[in-house]
Amino acid sequence: MRPLLVAFLSAFLLLSPPARAQTPDPRGWDDLLARRVSAGPDGVARVDYAGWKASAADRAALDAYIGALEATRISALPPNEQFAAGVNLYNAATVRLVLQRYPVRSIRDIRSEGAGLSLKALAGPWQTKVVTVEGRRLSLDDIEHGVVRATFKDPRLHYAFNCASIGCPDLKSRAWRAETLDADLDAAARRYVNHPRGVTVTARGLRLSSIYDWYAGDFGTPVQLRAHLMRYAAPELAAQIRATERIAGYGYDWTLNAHGR
Protein backbone atom coordinates (compact mmCIF):
# COMPACT_ATOMS: atom_id res chain seq x y z
CA MET A 1 0.00 0.00 0.00
CA ARG A 2 1.03 3.66 -0.16
CA PRO A 3 3.00 5.46 2.64
CA LEU A 4 1.94 2.88 5.22
CA LEU A 5 4.63 0.57 3.90
CA VAL A 6 7.24 2.05 6.24
CA ALA A 7 9.03 -0.14 8.75
CA PHE A 8 8.47 0.34 12.45
CA LEU A 9 11.41 2.36 13.76
CA SER A 10 12.85 0.95 16.95
CA ALA A 11 9.84 1.35 19.22
CA PHE A 12 9.65 -2.35 20.01
CA LEU A 13 13.30 -3.27 19.47
CA LEU A 14 14.18 -4.08 23.06
CA LEU A 15 15.84 -7.04 24.70
CA SER A 16 13.02 -9.30 25.80
CA PRO A 17 12.06 -12.93 26.25
CA PRO A 18 11.55 -14.94 23.05
CA ALA A 19 8.24 -14.20 21.37
CA ARG A 20 6.61 -15.45 18.22
CA ALA A 21 7.01 -13.39 15.04
CA GLN A 22 3.62 -14.35 13.70
CA THR A 23 0.36 -12.44 13.92
CA PRO A 24 -2.04 -14.22 16.29
CA ASP A 25 -5.22 -15.62 14.82
CA PRO A 26 -7.69 -12.70 14.80
CA ARG A 27 -10.83 -14.84 14.53
CA GLY A 28 -11.50 -14.72 18.26
CA TRP A 29 -11.41 -10.91 18.12
CA ASP A 30 -13.64 -11.07 15.04
CA ASP A 31 -16.20 -13.13 16.96
CA LEU A 32 -16.22 -10.73 19.90
CA LEU A 33 -16.62 -7.69 17.67
CA ALA A 34 -19.36 -9.30 15.59
CA ARG A 35 -21.28 -10.18 18.75
CA ARG A 36 -20.75 -6.97 20.73
CA VAL A 37 -20.54 -4.17 18.12
CA SER A 38 -23.47 -2.96 16.04
CA ALA A 39 -24.57 0.23 14.31
CA GLY A 40 -26.72 2.61 16.34
CA PRO A 41 -29.68 4.49 14.85
CA ASP A 42 -27.37 7.43 14.13
CA GLY A 43 -24.96 5.25 12.19
CA VAL A 44 -22.28 5.25 14.89
CA ALA A 45 -20.93 1.83 15.90
CA ARG A 46 -22.05 1.06 19.46
CA VAL A 47 -20.51 -1.43 21.87
CA ASP A 48 -22.50 -3.67 24.20
CA TYR A 49 -20.27 -3.02 27.20
CA ALA A 50 -22.94 -4.19 29.63
CA GLY A 51 -23.35 -7.57 27.95
CA TRP A 52 -19.62 -7.93 27.43
CA LYS A 53 -18.87 -7.24 31.09
CA ALA A 54 -21.56 -9.70 32.19
CA SER A 55 -20.02 -12.50 30.12
CA ALA A 56 -17.05 -14.13 31.83
CA ALA A 57 -16.38 -16.08 28.63
CA ASP A 58 -16.20 -12.95 26.49
CA ARG A 59 -13.97 -11.16 28.99
CA ALA A 60 -11.67 -14.18 29.07
CA ALA A 61 -11.59 -14.27 25.26
CA LEU A 62 -10.63 -10.59 25.19
CA ASP A 63 -7.82 -11.19 27.70
CA ALA A 64 -6.62 -14.14 25.63
CA TYR A 65 -6.48 -12.09 22.44
CA ILE A 66 -4.60 -9.24 24.12
CA GLY A 67 -2.25 -11.79 25.67
CA ALA A 68 -1.56 -13.29 22.24
CA LEU A 69 -0.67 -9.86 20.86
CA GLU A 70 1.56 -9.17 23.87
CA ALA A 71 3.40 -12.43 23.17
CA THR A 72 4.01 -11.45 19.54
CA ARG A 73 7.35 -10.06 18.38
CA ILE A 74 5.61 -7.22 16.55
CA SER A 75 8.87 -5.59 15.45
CA ALA A 76 9.65 -8.65 13.32
CA LEU A 77 6.36 -8.64 11.42
CA PRO A 78 6.00 -7.26 7.88
CA PRO A 79 4.95 -3.57 7.90
CA ASN A 80 1.23 -4.02 7.20
CA GLU A 81 1.00 -6.73 9.84
CA GLN A 82 2.76 -4.43 12.31
CA PHE A 83 0.16 -1.74 11.67
CA ALA A 84 -2.78 -4.15 12.00
CA ALA A 85 -1.35 -5.65 15.19
CA GLY A 86 -0.76 -2.23 16.74
CA VAL A 87 -4.26 -0.96 15.99
CA ASN A 88 -5.94 -4.19 17.10
CA LEU A 89 -3.95 -4.08 20.33
CA TYR A 90 -4.96 -0.46 20.98
CA ASN A 91 -8.64 -1.08 20.29
CA ALA A 92 -8.81 -4.30 22.31
CA ALA A 93 -6.95 -2.75 25.25
CA THR A 94 -9.30 0.26 25.15
CA VAL A 95 -12.35 -2.01 25.34
CA ARG A 96 -10.83 -3.91 28.27
CA LEU A 97 -10.01 -0.70 30.10
CA VAL A 98 -13.61 0.52 29.75
CA LEU A 99 -15.00 -2.86 30.84
CA GLN A 100 -12.88 -2.71 34.00
CA ARG A 101 -14.59 0.55 35.01
CA TYR A 102 -18.00 0.19 33.37
CA PRO A 103 -20.50 1.78 33.81
CA VAL A 104 -19.01 5.18 32.95
CA ARG A 105 -20.50 7.99 30.90
CA SER A 106 -17.25 8.76 29.13
CA ILE A 107 -13.82 7.22 28.83
CA ARG A 108 -12.52 10.56 30.08
CA ASP A 109 -14.08 9.75 33.47
CA ILE A 110 -11.31 7.14 33.84
CA ARG A 111 -8.12 8.76 35.07
CA SER A 112 -4.62 7.62 34.21
CA GLU A 113 -2.87 5.54 36.88
CA GLY A 114 0.71 6.11 37.92
CA ALA A 115 1.04 9.29 35.86
CA GLY A 116 0.78 11.93 38.57
CA LEU A 117 -1.62 14.86 38.55
CA SER A 118 -0.79 16.43 35.20
CA LEU A 119 -3.67 17.76 33.13
CA LYS A 120 -2.97 15.07 30.53
CA ALA A 121 -3.18 12.32 33.13
CA LEU A 122 -6.41 13.73 34.56
CA ALA A 123 -8.03 14.03 31.11
CA GLY A 124 -8.41 10.29 30.61
CA PRO A 125 -6.72 6.89 30.88
CA TRP A 126 -4.26 7.19 28.01
CA GLN A 127 -1.19 7.38 30.26
CA THR A 128 -1.92 4.15 32.14
CA LYS A 129 0.42 1.29 31.23
CA VAL A 130 -2.00 -1.36 29.98
CA VAL A 131 0.04 -3.94 28.05
CA THR A 132 3.55 -5.37 27.85
CA VAL A 133 5.05 -5.92 24.40
CA GLU A 134 8.58 -7.21 23.84
CA GLY A 135 9.43 -6.46 27.45
CA ARG A 136 8.16 -2.88 27.40
CA ARG A 137 5.16 -1.58 29.33
CA LEU A 138 2.98 0.51 27.04
CA SER A 139 0.08 2.89 27.51
CA LEU A 140 -2.59 3.61 24.91
CA ASP A 141 -0.72 6.82 24.06
CA ASP A 142 2.50 4.84 23.66
CA ILE A 143 0.82 2.52 21.16
CA GLU A 144 -0.96 5.22 19.16
CA HIS A 145 1.53 8.08 19.16
CA GLY A 146 4.88 6.59 20.10
CA VAL A 147 4.64 3.54 17.86
CA VAL A 148 2.02 3.65 15.10
CA ARG A 149 1.67 7.38 14.49
CA ALA A 150 5.39 7.99 14.85
CA THR A 151 6.09 5.41 12.18
CA PHE A 152 3.26 5.27 9.66
CA LYS A 153 3.06 8.62 7.90
CA ASP A 154 -0.45 8.32 6.52
CA PRO A 155 -3.35 10.40 7.91
CA ARG A 156 -5.74 7.52 7.34
CA LEU A 157 -4.35 5.84 10.45
CA HIS A 158 -6.60 8.14 12.51
CA TYR A 159 -9.65 6.32 11.15
CA ALA A 160 -8.41 3.00 12.56
CA PHE A 161 -8.19 3.89 16.26
CA ASN A 162 -11.31 3.84 18.42
CA CYS A 163 -11.25 5.74 21.72
CA ALA A 164 -14.60 4.39 23.00
CA SER A 165 -16.37 7.65 22.18
CA ILE A 166 -19.17 8.66 19.83
CA GLY A 167 -16.98 11.35 18.30
CA CYS A 168 -14.22 9.02 17.16
CA PRO A 169 -14.14 6.76 14.11
CA ASP A 170 -16.07 3.53 14.50
CA LEU A 171 -14.78 0.43 16.23
CA LYS A 172 -14.68 -1.85 13.21
CA SER A 173 -16.78 -5.00 13.59
CA ARG A 174 -13.86 -7.10 12.35
CA ALA A 175 -10.17 -7.17 13.20
CA TRP A 176 -7.79 -5.11 11.11
CA ARG A 177 -5.85 -7.31 8.69
CA ALA A 178 -2.70 -6.72 6.67
CA GLU A 179 -4.08 -8.19 3.47
CA THR A 180 -7.02 -5.77 3.28
CA LEU A 181 -5.45 -2.81 5.07
CA ASP A 182 -5.43 -0.25 2.27
CA ALA A 183 -9.06 -0.89 1.27
CA ASP A 184 -10.20 -0.98 4.90
CA LEU A 185 -8.52 2.35 5.67
CA ASP A 186 -10.18 3.95 2.65
CA ALA A 187 -13.55 2.53 3.74
CA ALA A 188 -13.08 3.81 7.30
CA ALA A 189 -12.15 7.26 5.96
CA ARG A 190 -15.29 7.37 3.81
CA ARG A 191 -17.52 6.35 6.72
CA TYR A 192 -16.13 9.04 8.98
CA VAL A 193 -15.92 11.91 6.51
CA ASN A 194 -19.48 11.31 5.34
CA HIS A 195 -20.93 11.19 8.86
CA PRO A 196 -21.87 14.50 10.58
CA ARG A 197 -19.37 13.86 13.38
CA GLY A 198 -16.64 14.01 10.74
CA VAL A 199 -17.82 16.82 8.46
CA THR A 200 -20.88 19.05 8.64
CA VAL A 201 -21.53 21.92 6.25
CA THR A 202 -23.21 24.92 7.88
CA ALA A 203 -24.11 28.41 6.74
CA ARG A 204 -21.03 29.69 8.58
CA GLY A 205 -18.64 27.16 7.07
CA LEU A 206 -17.37 23.65 7.69
CA ARG A 207 -17.80 22.13 11.14
CA LEU A 208 -15.16 19.42 11.43
CA SER A 209 -14.18 16.74 13.91
CA SER A 210 -11.51 17.91 16.34
CA ILE A 211 -9.33 15.12 14.95
CA TYR A 212 -8.54 17.40 12.04
CA ASP A 213 -7.46 20.10 14.48
CA TRP A 214 -5.57 17.96 16.99
CA TYR A 215 -3.59 16.25 14.23
CA ALA A 216 -3.43 19.09 11.72
CA GLY A 217 0.21 18.30 11.08
CA ASP A 218 -0.73 14.82 9.86
CA PHE A 219 -3.38 16.10 7.44
CA GLY A 220 -1.20 18.90 6.06
CA THR A 221 -2.05 22.43 5.03
CA PRO A 222 -5.66 23.64 4.85
CA VAL A 223 -5.54 23.00 1.10
CA GLN A 224 -4.28 19.45 1.68
CA LEU A 225 -6.92 18.81 4.35
CA ARG A 226 -9.66 20.00 2.00
CA ALA A 227 -8.33 17.71 -0.73
CA HIS A 228 -8.28 14.82 1.74
CA LEU A 229 -11.90 15.43 2.75
CA MET A 230 -13.09 15.76 -0.85
CA ARG A 231 -11.29 12.56 -1.79
CA TYR A 232 -13.46 10.55 0.61
CA ALA A 233 -16.64 12.62 0.58
CA ALA A 234 -19.68 11.48 -1.39
CA PRO A 235 -20.28 13.63 -4.51
CA GLU A 236 -22.82 15.99 -2.91
CA LEU A 237 -20.70 16.56 0.18
CA ALA A 238 -17.57 16.99 -1.92
CA ALA A 239 -19.28 19.74 -3.91
CA GLN A 240 -20.31 21.48 -0.68
CA ILE A 241 -16.78 21.27 0.71
CA ARG A 242 -15.40 22.66 -2.54
CA ALA A 243 -17.79 25.59 -2.34
CA THR A 244 -17.16 26.33 1.35
CA GLU A 245 -13.88 28.06 2.04
CA ARG A 246 -14.19 28.70 5.76
CA ILE A 247 -13.75 26.26 8.63
CA ALA A 248 -16.26 27.44 11.21
CA GLY A 249 -15.00 25.28 14.04
CA TYR A 250 -14.27 21.85 15.44
CA GLY A 251 -16.11 19.54 17.83
CA TYR A 252 -15.92 16.11 19.43
CA ASP A 253 -18.43 14.06 21.42
CA TRP A 254 -16.72 12.20 24.27
CA THR A 255 -19.89 10.32 25.28
CA LEU A 256 -19.19 6.61 25.63
CA ASN A 257 -20.05 4.68 22.46
CA ALA A 258 -22.26 2.28 24.38
CA HIS A 259 -25.59 0.79 23.36
CA GLY A 260 -28.48 3.00 24.37
CA ARG A 261 -26.49 6.26 24.37
Beta strands, then each sheet from edge to edge (+ up, - down):
strand 1: 37-39
strand 2: 45-47
strand 3: 129-133
strand 4: 136-139
strand 5: 199-202
strand 6: 205-209
strand 7: 247-251
sheet 1: 1+ 2-
sheet 2: 3+ 4-
sheet 3: 5+ 6- 7-
end
